[in-house]
Amino acid sequence: MRRFIVVVAFAGALVFAPPAHAVPVVGWTCNNSPCTGWFTSNVQLVWDVKVGQVIGSTCVNTLFTTDTAGTVRDCIVEDADGQAHFKATIKRDTTAPVVTGATPARAADAAGWYQREIGVGFTGADLTSGVASCTAPTYAGPDAADVAVVGTCRDVAGNQSPPFAFHLRYDATPPGVTGVTPERPPDHGGWYTHPVTFGVQGADITSGLAGCTPVTYGGPDGAGATLGATCVDRAGNTTTRPFPLRYDATAPDAGAAHLKTGDGIARLAWPADARATVVRTPGIKGAASSIMHDGPGGGLTDRRVRNGHRYRYALTLTDEAGNVTRLELAGRVGPHPLSPARGARLSAPPLLRWTRVRGAHYYNVQLFRNGHKILSAWPRRPRLQLRDSWRFRGRRYYLRYGRYQWFVWPGEGPRSENRYGERIGADVRHQPRLSGDAGRVN
């Protein structure tokens, strides 16, 4: 018998060739193609015996009509040199796999609802060739209370399963905040002046509204203040919507209000951003009190006063929101020293200032230290700047430690006449009028 050399031609088929490059002795095909891999339809196995005699019932052409994971068919031939064995393996799978289940990539976001993109992995089974792969789709909308995410599996033979639906609930759209309801009307003129709680209303068309949180506003102040109202749906989506309101819980600042009095005049000033009511006591023409101002504005000049009398001004400031500040300003009308104030401690030569007196052409200023007069001067304006040293009555004086007093008289007419009015800052009801030589002030 001749010797054969075994040559691997393709998987599942062995070809024996004689020496000297002879053609294969036996060949076989499946549906006119090599019998490799999986077939998804009927398979016709055909043998082609070129050399030798078939032994027994082998080398039979066969039609495979049922699935098989690998059926082996033999072909045995014989010639003068002996027998040769050939095997053909047939793999047929025409049955699609089945999807056995689906698993989402994560748990639902809230109450069984998904609000963000979700991936779903599918698993399957196949009895013959086995499962090669299953799809893993993602879902990101549209919103729906019942979403079918479809997946399939494919077996090794290439058969694809019927689609399998995994059902989920999906809502990625925040709810709507439809309105707010205050627990009470505005406190004054459309303004709230105390903390106020608002009920919040909302709606959601897919998963439904889980709830809206009441919110309390207590500042900051502002004509364009905003209230943040929040609602949440069952899927966990949240919406916050601003609502405007006017809020002012701060009373008008009266810190800058002040009263200045002078010779026959009283001037009041206050912040101009509020309505003001001013009541003076004593009032006009013998009245116990009189309303001097009621309305907008930032000040009042009162000339219907008398020197030497003390007046009290009750100031009421009311802002647009109805907040009220009340204070009282009081002072005695008449010329008086302005600075330095009584009891001031000084470390440098001061500027002496006093209110102007009508008709005064000059002033006489007298300075005392520890009860002794050390300076007399006649400035034309209602001020005098002291220096470190000066001469008075032929003697030089210096500013040094001690207790000082200063007094001012207005000069009337030419200075040569030595006519003076009441001392500035004195109580005119007890201060005698000094004039002529008998009342010379120097």
Stockholm file with secondary structure:
# STOCKHOLM 1.0

chainA/1-442         MRRFIVVVAFAGALVFAPPAHAVPVVGWTCNNSPCTGWFTSNVQLVWDVKVGQVIGSTCVNTLFTTDTAGTVRDCIVEDADGQAHFKATIKRDTTAPVVTGATPARAADAAGWYQREIGVGFTGADLTSGVASCTAPTYAGPDAADVAVVGTCRDVAGNQSPPFAFHLRYDATPPGVTGVTPERPPDHGGWYTHPVTFGVQGADITSGLAGCTPVTYGGPDGAGATLGATCVDRAGNTTTRPFPLRYDATAPDAGAAHLKTGDGIARLAWPADARATVVRTPGIKGAASSIMHDGPGGGLTDRRVRNGHRYRYALTLTDEAGNVTRLELAGRVGPHPLSPARGARLSAPPLLRWTRVRGAHYYNVQLFRNGHKILSAWPRRPRLQLRDSWRFRGRRYYLRYGRYQWFVWPGEGPRSENRYGERIGADVRHQPRLSGDAGRVN
#=GR chainA/1-442 SS CCCCEEEEEETTEEEEECTTTCCCSEEEEETTBCSCSCBSSCEEEEEEECSSEECTTCSCCEEECSCEEEEEEEEEEEETTEEEEEEEEEEECCSCCEEEEEEESSCCSBTTEECSCEEEEEEEECSSSCEEEECCCEECCCCEEEEEEEECEEETTSCBCCCEEEEEEECCSCCEEEEEEESSCCSBTTBBCSCEEEEEEEECSSSCEEEEECEEECCCCEEEEEEEEEEEETTCCEEEEEEEEEECCCCCCCTTCEEEEETTEEEEECCTTSEEEEEEESCGGGCSCEEEEEESCSEEEECSCCTTCEEEEEEEEECTTCCEEEEEEEEECSCCEEESCTTCCCSSCCEEEECCCTTEEEEEEEEEETTEEEEEECCSSSEEECCSEEEETTEEEECCSSCEEEEEEEEESCGGGCEECSCTTSCTTTCCCCCTGGGCCC
#=GC SS_cons         CCCCEEEEEETTEEEEECTTTCCCSEEEEETTBCSCSCBSSCEEEEEEECSSEECTTCSCCEEECSCEEEEEEEEEEEETTEEEEEEEEEEECCSCCEEEEEEESSCCSBTTEECSCEEEEEEEECSSSCEEEECCCEECCCCEEEEEEEECEEETTSCBCCCEEEEEEECCSCCEEEEEEESSCCSBTTBBCSCEEEEEEEECSSSCEEEEECEEECCCCEEEEEEEEEEEETTCCEEEEEEEEEECCCCCCCTTCEEEEETTEEEEECCTTSEEEEEEESCGGGCSCEEEEEESCSEEEECSCCTTCEEEEEEEEECTTCCEEEEEEEEECSCCEEESCTTCCCSSCCEEEECCCTTEEEEEEEEEETTEEEEEECCSSSEEECCSEEEETTEEEECCSSCEEEEEEEEESCGGGCEECSCTTSCTTTCCCCCTGGGCCC
//
